[in-house]
Amino acid sequence: MTTNDPTATPDLSIIIPAYNERESLEATVKAVIAALPDPSRSQLVIVNDGSTDDTLATAEAIAASCPAAVVVVDRATNGGMGQALASGLERANGDVITWIPGDGEYDLSEVLLGLDLLTSNDIVLVKRTSRGQTGRNIVSTIMYGLIRVLFGFDASGYCGIFVISGTRWNDLTIRSRDVFFTLEVALRARHAGWKIAYVTAEWRPRRAGRSRVFRPSVMVRNLVELLRFRIALWFSR
């Protein structure tokens, strides 16, 4: 693990999970740095999620010259988005925490429009404004409908990115370590009665590589965790 300044308390922590993102990670980090209000008071937590390419070496090279403090978390095996985010969030210590995928699908400047909303809300969820893949749209529509039935919560468009204060993050206990992780964040916030605000961000095609999220096995696991979570909430009353 590498840090530029491990003792600093940053204003903002950005988690960047990356699996085999050697071709896109450097450009993604440059875009992140350009979007930061003050890179010198920011922290990047780059999570190499068991990559089999040179993602780790790329992340370490970025850490050596980045104007923001950088923590590189090296996971020995690929655990997927939930485990990567959990590993990164364990190292984040900013006053405000968010995340951005290492493949460049979202622009951090759009996500950070949620910063001002945190003054009067507990958490800000990011909704995507477009996605050009019909299959994903159909599956997402089905999932959103099920969430509405089970939880009375409109999650339509939620891309999984959130903006939250470090204090509020510590109030949450997220048990999932799978693709359900980010949805559990939103549902637990809703269950706790938190004030939730929204910003929108445009989805963009990956800079390189191929997404591993939209697969039947991943969708089934997400559905199973969704039902388990609903049952757990019923029994917690």
DRENKE-884453 format. One record per residue (C-alpha): x, y, z; residue number from 1; residue in one letter. Coordinates in nm, 3 decimals, decimal comma, m for minus. Example, Ala and Ser with C-alpha at 12.3 -4.5 7.8 and 13.67 -1.06 7.14 Angstrom:
<nodes>
<node u="1,230" v="m0,450" w="0,780" seq="1" type="a"/>
<node u="1,367" v="m0,106" w="0,714" seq="2" type="s"/>
</nodes>
This chain:
<nodes>
<node u="0,000" v="0,000" w="0,000" seq="1" type="m"/>
<node u="0,135" v="0,341" w="m0,095" seq="2" type="t"/>
<node u="0,049" v="0,684" w="0,041" seq="3" type="t"/>
<node u="0,164" v="1,034" w="m0,040" seq="4" type="n"/>
<node u="0,071" v="1,171" w="0,302" seq="5" type="d"/>
<node u="m0,073" v="0,908" w="0,539" seq="6" type="p"/>
<node u="m0,112" v="1,156" w="0,828" seq="7" type="t"/>
<node u="m0,329" v="1,416" w="0,654" seq="8" type="a"/>
<node u="m0,702" v="1,441" w="0,711" seq="9" type="t"/>
<node u="m0,847" v="1,520" w="0,368" seq="10" type="p"/>
<node u="m1,159" v="1,718" w="0,292" seq="11" type="d"/>
<node u="m1,260" v="1,463" w="0,030" seq="12" type="l"/>
<node u="m1,186" v="1,095" w="m0,029" seq="13" type="s"/>
<node u="m1,245" v="0,934" w="m0,368" seq="14" type="i"/>
<node u="m1,246" v="0,555" w="m0,394" seq="15" type="i"/>
<node u="m1,140" v="0,427" w="m0,738" seq="16" type="i"/>
<node u="m1,191" v="0,049" w="m0,775" seq="17" type="p"/>
<node u="m1,005" v="m0,098" w="m1,069" seq="18" type="a"/>
<node u="m0,987" v="m0,446" w="m1,219" seq="19" type="y"/>
<node u="m0,765" v="m0,484" w="m1,526" seq="20" type="n"/>
<node u="m0,789" v="m0,110" w="m1,593" seq="21" type="e"/>
<node u="m0,429" v="m0,049" w="m1,698" seq="22" type="r"/>
<node u="m0,543" v="0,113" w="m2,022" seq="23" type="e"/>
<node u="m0,796" v="0,350" w="m1,861" seq="24" type="s"/>
<node u="m0,681" v="0,416" w="m1,504" seq="25" type="l"/>
<node u="m0,432" v="0,695" w="m1,575" seq="26" type="e"/>
<node u="m0,683" v="0,892" w="m1,784" seq="27" type="a"/>
<node u="m0,953" v="0,836" w="m1,521" seq="28" type="t"/>
<node u="m0,730" v="0,968" w="m1,243" seq="29" type="v"/>
<node u="m0,632" v="1,273" w="m1,450" seq="30" type="k"/>
<node u="m1,002" v="1,352" w="m1,496" seq="31" type="a"/>
<node u="m1,061" v="1,302" w="m1,123" seq="32" type="v"/>
<node u="m0,777" v="1,539" w="m1,031" seq="33" type="i"/>
<node u="m0,914" v="1,800" w="m1,272" seq="34" type="a"/>
<node u="m1,254" v="1,780" w="m1,101" seq="35" type="a"/>
<node u="m1,131" v="1,810" w="m0,742" seq="36" type="l"/>
<node u="m1,193" v="2,143" w="m0,566" seq="37" type="p"/>
<node u="m0,846" v="2,122" w="m0,409" seq="38" type="d"/>
<node u="m0,628" v="1,820" w="m0,494" seq="39" type="p"/>
<node u="m0,386" v="1,901" w="m0,212" seq="40" type="s"/>
<node u="m0,668" v="1,849" w="0,041" seq="41" type="r"/>
<node u="m0,803" v="1,536" w="m0,124" seq="42" type="s"/>
<node u="m0,735" v="1,164" w="m0,096" seq="43" type="q"/>
<node u="m0,756" v="0,904" w="m0,370" seq="44" type="l"/>
<node u="m0,793" v="0,541" w="m0,267" seq="45" type="v"/>
<node u="m0,713" v="0,328" w="m0,571" seq="46" type="i"/>
<node u="m0,814" v="m0,035" w="m0,522" seq="47" type="v"/>
<node u="m0,643" v="m0,289" w="m0,742" seq="48" type="n"/>
<node u="m0,898" v="m0,571" w="m0,727" seq="49" type="d"/>
<node u="m0,676" v="m0,868" w="m0,810" seq="50" type="g"/>
<node u="m0,592" v="m0,747" w="m1,159" seq="51" type="s"/>
<node u="m0,398" v="m0,975" w="m1,391" seq="52" type="t"/>
<node u="m0,256" v="m0,689" w="m1,599" seq="53" type="d"/>
<node u="m0,036" v="m0,394" w="m1,493" seq="54" type="d"/>
<node u="m0,311" v="m0,207" w="m1,303" seq="55" type="t"/>
<node u="m0,113" v="m0,223" w="m0,977" seq="56" type="l"/>
<node u="0,204" v="m0,083" w="m1,135" seq="57" type="a"/>
<node u="m0,001" v="0,191" w="m1,300" seq="58" type="t"/>
<node u="m0,164" v="0,281" w="m0,968" seq="59" type="a"/>
<node u="0,172" v="0,295" w="m0,791" seq="60" type="e"/>
<node u="0,315" v="0,518" w="m1,064" seq="61" type="a"/>
<node u="0,016" v="0,750" w="m1,025" seq="62" type="i"/>
<node u="0,070" v="0,762" w="m0,648" seq="63" type="a"/>
<node u="0,432" v="0,868" w="m0,693" seq="64" type="a"/>
<node u="0,343" v="1,187" w="m0,881" seq="65" type="s"/>
<node u="m0,016" v="1,271" w="m0,791" seq="66" type="c"/>
<node u="m0,094" v="1,614" w="m0,637" seq="67" type="p"/>
<node u="m0,350" v="1,447" w="m0,411" seq="68" type="a"/>
<node u="m0,264" v="1,204" w="m0,132" seq="69" type="a"/>
<node u="m0,294" v="0,850" w="m0,269" seq="70" type="v"/>
<node u="m0,352" v="0,517" w="m0,100" seq="71" type="v"/>
<node u="m0,307" v="0,210" w="m0,319" seq="72" type="v"/>
<node u="m0,490" v="m0,095" w="m0,187" seq="73" type="v"/>
<node u="m0,373" v="m0,417" w="m0,350" seq="74" type="d"/>
<node u="m0,620" v="m0,703" w="m0,326" seq="75" type="r"/>
<node u="m0,456" v="m1,037" w="m0,401" seq="76" type="a"/>
<node u="m0,767" v="m1,183" w="m0,564" seq="77" type="t"/>
<node u="m1,054" v="m1,037" w="m0,761" seq="78" type="n"/>
<node u="m1,359" v="m1,003" w="m0,536" seq="79" type="g"/>
<node u="m1,583" v="m0,783" w="m0,746" seq="80" type="g"/>
<node u="m1,721" v="m0,435" w="m0,692" seq="81" type="m"/>
<node u="m1,858" v="m0,489" w="m0,341" seq="82" type="g"/>
<node u="m1,532" v="m0,620" w="m0,195" seq="83" type="q"/>
<node u="m1,326" v="m0,361" w="m0,379" seq="84" type="a"/>
<node u="m1,539" v="m0,075" w="m0,249" seq="85" type="l"/>
<node u="m1,541" v="m0,215" w="0,104" seq="86" type="a"/>
<node u="m1,160" v="m0,240" w="0,099" seq="87" type="s"/>
<node u="m1,129" v="0,115" w="m0,027" seq="88" type="g"/>
<node u="m1,380" v="0,259" w="0,218" seq="89" type="l"/>
<node u="m1,187" v="0,107" w="0,507" seq="90" type="e"/>
<node u="m0,894" v="0,331" w="0,412" seq="91" type="r"/>
<node u="m1,090" v="0,647" w="0,332" seq="92" type="a"/>
<node u="m1,072" v="0,912" w="0,603" seq="93" type="n"/>
<node u="m1,204" v="1,224" w="0,432" seq="94" type="g"/>
<node u="m1,469" v="1,455" w="0,570" seq="95" type="d"/>
<node u="m1,672" v="1,358" w="0,261" seq="96" type="v"/>
<node u="m1,650" v="1,025" w="0,077" seq="97" type="i"/>
<node u="m1,753" v="0,920" w="m0,271" seq="98" type="t"/>
<node u="m1,631" v="0,686" w="m0,540" seq="99" type="w"/>
<node u="m1,587" v="0,665" w="m0,915" seq="100" type="i"/>
<node u="m1,520" v="0,357" w="m1,130" seq="101" type="p"/>
<node u="m1,171" v="0,319" w="m1,270" seq="102" type="g"/>
<node u="m1,302" v="0,266" w="m1,623" seq="103" type="d"/>
<node u="m1,402" v="0,630" w="m1,676" seq="104" type="g"/>
<node u="m1,777" v="0,571" w="m1,718" seq="105" type="e"/>
<node u="m1,865" v="0,872" w="m1,499" seq="106" type="y"/>
<node u="m1,731" v="1,224" w="m1,464" seq="107" type="d"/>
<node u="m1,644" v="1,316" w="m1,107" seq="108" type="l"/>
<node u="m1,727" v="1,682" w="m1,167" seq="109" type="s"/>
<node u="m2,093" v="1,582" w="m1,212" seq="110" type="e"/>
<node u="m2,087" v="1,364" w="m0,900" seq="111" type="v"/>
<node u="m1,940" v="1,646" w="m0,692" seq="112" type="l"/>
<node u="m2,242" v="1,864" w="m0,761" seq="113" type="l"/>
<node u="m2,378" v="1,670" w="m0,465" seq="114" type="g"/>
<node u="m2,135" v="1,834" w="m0,220" seq="115" type="l"/>
<node u="m2,352" v="2,139" w="m0,161" seq="116" type="d"/>
<node u="m2,657" v="1,917" w="m0,104" seq="117" type="l"/>
<node u="m2,490" v="1,748" w="0,194" seq="118" type="l"/>
<node u="m2,544" v="2,061" w="0,402" seq="119" type="t"/>
<node u="m2,916" v="1,979" w="0,425" seq="120" type="s"/>
<node u="m2,922" v="1,606" w="0,344" seq="121" type="n"/>
<node u="m2,769" v="1,290" w="0,488" seq="122" type="d"/>
<node u="m2,663" v="1,131" w="0,161" seq="123" type="i"/>
<node u="m2,663" v="1,212" w="m0,208" seq="124" type="v"/>
<node u="m2,731" v="0,939" w="m0,464" seq="125" type="l"/>
<node u="m2,619" v="0,969" w="m0,823" seq="126" type="v"/>
<node u="m2,859" v="0,883" w="m1,106" seq="127" type="k"/>
<node u="m2,733" v="0,816" w="m1,457" seq="128" type="r"/>
<node u="m2,893" v="1,009" w="m1,740" seq="129" type="t"/>
<node u="m2,835" v="0,756" w="m2,017" seq="130" type="s"/>
<node u="m2,715" v="0,408" w="m2,096" seq="131" type="r"/>
<node u="m2,699" v="0,287" w="m2,450" seq="132" type="g"/>
<node u="m2,739" v="m0,087" w="m2,393" seq="133" type="q"/>
<node u="m3,090" v="m0,225" w="m2,429" seq="134" type="t"/>
<node u="m3,024" v="m0,542" w="m2,231" seq="135" type="g"/>
<node u="m2,902" v="m0,347" w="m1,929" seq="136" type="r"/>
<node u="m3,200" v="m0,115" w="m1,948" seq="137" type="n"/>
<node u="m3,449" v="m0,404" w="m1,946" seq="138" type="i"/>
<node u="m3,285" v="m0,579" w="m1,651" seq="139" type="v"/>
<node u="m3,254" v="m0,250" w="m1,461" seq="140" type="s"/>
<node u="m3,621" v="m0,169" w="m1,516" seq="141" type="t"/>
<node u="m3,722" v="m0,507" w="m1,374" seq="142" type="i"/>
<node u="m3,496" v="m0,460" w="m1,070" seq="143" type="m"/>
<node u="m3,623" v="m0,108" w="m1,006" seq="144" type="y"/>
<node u="m3,981" v="m0,236" w="m1,015" seq="145" type="g"/>
<node u="m3,902" v="m0,511" w="m0,767" seq="146" type="l"/>
<node u="m3,730" v="m0,265" w="m0,534" seq="147" type="i"/>
<node u="m4,033" v="m0,038" w="m0,547" seq="148" type="r"/>
<node u="m4,262" v="m0,329" w="m0,453" seq="149" type="v"/>
<node u="m4,041" v="m0,465" w="m0,175" seq="150" type="l"/>
<node u="m3,920" v="m0,141" w="m0,020" seq="151" type="f"/>
<node u="m4,144" v="0,139" w="m0,147" seq="152" type="g"/>
<node u="m3,832" v="0,308" w="m0,276" seq="153" type="f"/>
<node u="m3,778" v="0,451" w="m0,623" seq="154" type="d"/>
<node u="m3,424" v="0,351" w="m0,717" seq="155" type="a"/>
<node u="m3,471" v="0,415" w="m1,088" seq="156" type="s"/>
<node u="m3,156" v="0,543" w="m1,251" seq="157" type="g"/>
<node u="m2,939" v="0,498" w="m0,940" seq="158" type="y"/>
<node u="m2,594" v="0,408" w="m1,073" seq="159" type="c"/>
<node u="m2,449" v="0,302" w="m0,737" seq="160" type="g"/>
<node u="m2,237" v="0,612" w="m0,677" seq="161" type="i"/>
<node u="m2,311" v="0,807" w="m0,359" seq="162" type="f"/>
<node u="m2,173" v="1,110" w="m0,177" seq="163" type="v"/>
<node u="m2,173" v="1,097" w="0,202" seq="164" type="i"/>
<node u="m1,996" v="1,257" w="0,497" seq="165" type="s"/>
<node u="m1,741" v="1,044" w="0,679" seq="166" type="g"/>
<node u="m1,949" v="1,073" w="0,995" seq="167" type="t"/>
<node u="m2,264" v="0,949" w="0,825" seq="168" type="r"/>
<node u="m2,074" v="0,667" w="0,657" seq="169" type="w"/>
<node u="m1,967" v="0,542" w="0,998" seq="170" type="n"/>
<node u="m2,336" v="0,526" w="1,095" seq="171" type="d"/>
<node u="m2,402" v="0,267" w="0,825" seq="172" type="l"/>
<node u="m2,330" v="m0,106" w="0,848" seq="173" type="t"/>
<node u="m2,313" v="m0,254" w="0,500" seq="174" type="i"/>
<node u="m2,301" v="m0,633" w="0,508" seq="175" type="r"/>
<node u="m2,296" v="m0,712" w="0,137" seq="176" type="s"/>
<node u="m1,963" v="m0,774" w="m0,028" seq="177" type="r"/>
<node u="m2,109" v="m0,835" w="m0,373" seq="178" type="d"/>
<node u="m2,269" v="m0,626" w="m0,647" seq="179" type="v"/>
<node u="m2,554" v="m0,550" w="m0,403" seq="180" type="f"/>
<node u="m2,318" v="m0,334" w="m0,193" seq="181" type="f"/>
<node u="m2,411" v="0,004" w="m0,338" seq="182" type="t"/>
<node u="m2,783" v="m0,073" w="m0,346" seq="183" type="l"/>
<node u="m2,767" v="m0,172" w="0,021" seq="184" type="e"/>
<node u="m2,620" v="0,171" w="0,095" seq="185" type="v"/>
<node u="m2,925" v="0,340" w="m0,058" seq="186" type="a"/>
<node u="m3,177" v="0,103" w="0,102" seq="187" type="l"/>
<node u="m3,025" v="0,130" w="0,449" seq="188" type="r"/>
<node u="m3,027" v="0,509" w="0,423" seq="189" type="a"/>
<node u="m3,393" v="0,493" w="0,320" seq="190" type="r"/>
<node u="m3,477" v="0,247" w="0,602" seq="191" type="h"/>
<node u="m3,308" v="0,475" w="0,857" seq="192" type="a"/>
<node u="m3,524" v="0,768" w="0,747" seq="193" type="g"/>
<node u="m3,232" v="0,971" w="0,619" seq="194" type="w"/>
<node u="m3,284" v="1,272" w="0,397" seq="195" type="k"/>
<node u="m3,176" v="1,167" w="0,049" seq="196" type="i"/>
<node u="m3,091" v="1,405" w="m0,234" seq="197" type="a"/>
<node u="m3,005" v="1,326" w="m0,594" seq="198" type="y"/>
<node u="m2,776" v="1,451" w="m0,868" seq="199" type="v"/>
<node u="m2,748" v="1,322" w="m1,222" seq="200" type="t"/>
<node u="m2,440" v="1,214" w="m1,412" seq="201" type="a"/>
<node u="m2,410" v="1,106" w="m1,770" seq="202" type="e"/>
<node u="m2,304" v="0,748" w="m1,831" seq="203" type="w"/>
<node u="m2,021" v="0,723" w="m2,081" seq="204" type="r"/>
<node u="m1,875" v="0,421" w="m2,262" seq="205" type="p"/>
<node u="m1,575" v="0,265" w="m2,089" seq="206" type="r"/>
<node u="m1,238" v="0,401" w="m2,193" seq="207" type="r"/>
<node u="m1,113" v="0,044" w="m2,245" seq="208" type="a"/>
<node u="m1,193" v="m0,316" w="m2,156" seq="209" type="g"/>
<node u="m1,525" v="m0,481" w="m2,089" seq="210" type="r"/>
<node u="m1,765" v="m0,460" w="m1,795" seq="211" type="s"/>
<node u="m1,812" v="m0,774" w="m1,585" seq="212" type="r"/>
<node u="m2,124" v="m0,651" w="m1,404" seq="213" type="v"/>
<node u="m2,387" v="m0,727" w="m1,665" seq="214" type="f"/>
<node u="m2,379" v="m1,107" w="m1,652" seq="215" type="r"/>
<node u="m2,660" v="m1,351" w="m1,565" seq="216" type="p"/>
<node u="m2,474" v="m1,486" w="m1,261" seq="217" type="s"/>
<node u="m2,421" v="m1,134" w="m1,124" seq="218" type="v"/>
<node u="m2,786" v="m1,043" w="m1,177" seq="219" type="m"/>
<node u="m2,899" v="m1,360" w="m0,996" seq="220" type="v"/>
<node u="m2,671" v="m1,286" w="m0,700" seq="221" type="r"/>
<node u="m2,807" v="m0,932" w="m0,685" seq="222" type="n"/>
<node u="m3,164" v="m1,063" w="m0,681" seq="223" type="l"/>
<node u="m3,086" v="m1,316" w="m0,406" seq="224" type="v"/>
<node u="m2,923" v="m1,050" w="m0,188" seq="225" type="e"/>
<node u="m3,215" v="m0,815" w="m0,246" seq="226" type="l"/>
<node u="m3,462" v="m1,075" w="m0,118" seq="227" type="l"/>
<node u="m3,238" v="m1,167" w="0,176" seq="228" type="r"/>
<node u="m3,210" v="m0,803" w="0,272" seq="229" type="f"/>
<node u="m3,587" v="m0,758" w="0,262" seq="230" type="r"/>
<node u="m3,633" v="m1,061" w="0,489" seq="231" type="i"/>
<node u="m3,364" v="m0,936" w="0,728" seq="232" type="a"/>
<node u="m3,542" v="m0,602" w="0,762" seq="233" type="l"/>
<node u="m3,873" v="m0,777" w="0,835" seq="234" type="w"/>
<node u="m3,715" v="m0,975" w="1,118" seq="235" type="f"/>
<node u="m3,531" v="m0,672" w="1,257" seq="236" type="s"/>
<node u="m3,856" v="m0,495" w="1,343" seq="237" type="r"/>
</nodes>
